[in-house]
Amino acid sequence: MPLWLALVTGHWTLVTEMQLGRIIGNVVCTIKSPSLEGKKLLIVQPLDRHGKDKGKPLVAVDSVGAGAGETIYWCRGREASFPFLPSEVPTEATIVGIVDTVNIPAEKKT
């Protein structure tokens, strides 16, 4: 299983599966669930480990104050609501870190 080191909001993190993305836009909702009030919705373009676009853009709730063009770390599924505990926020994807650096060790040649 490949491992990567990522500098996420000032802390080095060892991860086995990175879900990197780039902020490409925002979503404005005039009517939304009360639990989303005050939460920023951003459009994320998923990236592969080399920073290339991978897959379709998605909407994610921002928990870290990310901005346009930034590379971010995001999660999906049940864990996406964890940054907002004890509140119950209805989200399938959440931005959980702003990535400063990604260090991919060279692959071993055999």
Secondary structure, DSSP 8 states (H G I E B T S, - for coil): ---EEEEETTEEEEESS--EEEEEEEE--SS--GGGTT-EEEEEEEE-TTS-B-S--EEEEESS---TT-EEEEEEGGGGGGGGTTS----SEEEEEEEEEEE-------
